[in-house]
Each structure stands twice: as structure tokens, then as C-alpha cells.
């Protein structure tokens, strides 16, 4: 499984893509047509924050190494769940976000 989150517990994880950011979800339940997911909360990794290269430009700065982001596992928000369904275009939520399995890749677009 591809991940950029340190100390992530064992489990089946999904990544949702919306605009330029991505978020991580843990699989809770699976049926033949749906998957129920819980969101994973992460914290910025201070090690990466110290290596962030912010150059003047854009709205206030341009982060040239944002593809190297790493995060620290915080907790799983088990009080909120979402259900996704398999469509002709892959796994999607009701609002149209795309989900990929076996991937726990959190990404915050600092340049947006």
C-alpha cells in the first residue's frame, strides 16, 4: 500500500480526490455494491514542515517541494461515515469524489 502517513495502523485504506487535495479513509464495512468508510485525521509532520521550500510568488508563496509531504497519523473519526459505490467510472461518493483503494495518501495543496 502506498502511503505518506507515518504510524498508520493496519487496515484497508482509501484515498479520496476532490479538486487538488486528497484525504484518507479507513474501510469499515464492505458489501457487494458498497463500501463504508471512516475519515482518518492527520497532523503535519514537523520533519517535513522544516524542509518545506516556500518561494515568493502565487497568492503569498509557492511551495516547490509539496509532492514530498509527509503526515503523522492522529486518529480515526468513527463518529462520521460515508458510503461509496462502484460506478462505471470507478468508486464514487454521492457528491462525485473519486476514491482509490490500497492507497493512504494525504495531500494538501499549498499552492492553491
N, C-alpha and C positions, 0 to 999 in steps of 0.2 A: 504494500500500500504506500502511495506517495503522500507524504505529509511534511509540513513545515512547522508543526506544533510539537514542542518539547513536553515530555512526560504525559503524553496522551494515553489513557487507559486502553486496554484491549477492547475490541468491539468492531462492529461493522459501521463504517463512516461514509457519509455522502457529502458532496460539496455542491452548494447552490450558487448559480451565477446570475447576478442581476446588475445590469449596466457594467461598471468596471470593477466592482468589488465582488468578493466571493466569501461565503460563510460556510461553516462546518456544522453538520448534523449527525447525530448517532441514531442508528436504526433500533427501533424498539419492537416492532411487530411487522410481519410480512404475510400477505395473503397472495393468492394467485394474481390479483389485479392491482393491489395497493401496497404501499409501504408507509408505516407510521414512523415519524422522525421526531427527535427532540433536539433543540439547538444546543451547541457547545459554546460556552463563553471562554474567551481567551484574554490574556493580558499581554501588552507589549513586552518583548524580550529586551531587557536593558542592554544585553550584549550587542544586539543588532542596532538599537537606538543610538549607541555610541559610535557605530560605524556608518550611520546614515549620512549620505552625501547630499546636502541641500545647497543648491547653487541659486543665485539670484535669477529670477525670471518667473514667468507664469503669473498667477494671481499674487503670490508672495515669494515662492521659491519653487524650484524644480528638483525633485529627488531623483538623482540619476541611477541609484542602485536599489530602487524599490523592489526589483524582482528577487532580491536576496533576503526578503523579510523572513524573520522567524518570530514565533509567538510562544507563550507559555500557557499550558492548559490551566484553566481556572476552575470551572465546574460545568455540569450539565444541567440545563434548566428543565427539570422534569415536570414543571407546572404548566408548560406550554408544549403542545404537539401540533404537527401538521401532517397531512396525508397527501402523498403524491401518487400519481397514476402513470402507467406506461401508455404513451401515445405513439402515433406513427413517427413523431419526431424525437422520441426518447422519453425519459421520465420528466414529468412536469407537475407543478403545483397549480392550483386554481388560478393564481394570478399570473401564470405563464413563466415563472422562473424555471430554468433548466437545472436538473440535478444529475451528477455523475457519481457512481458508486466506487468503492475501494479507493477513495481519494479524500484526504482531510487536509485541504489546502485553503487556509485563511489568507485573504489578501485585502488590504486597504489601499486604495489608490490615492496616494498623497498628492498626485499631480492633477486631480480633478477638481 
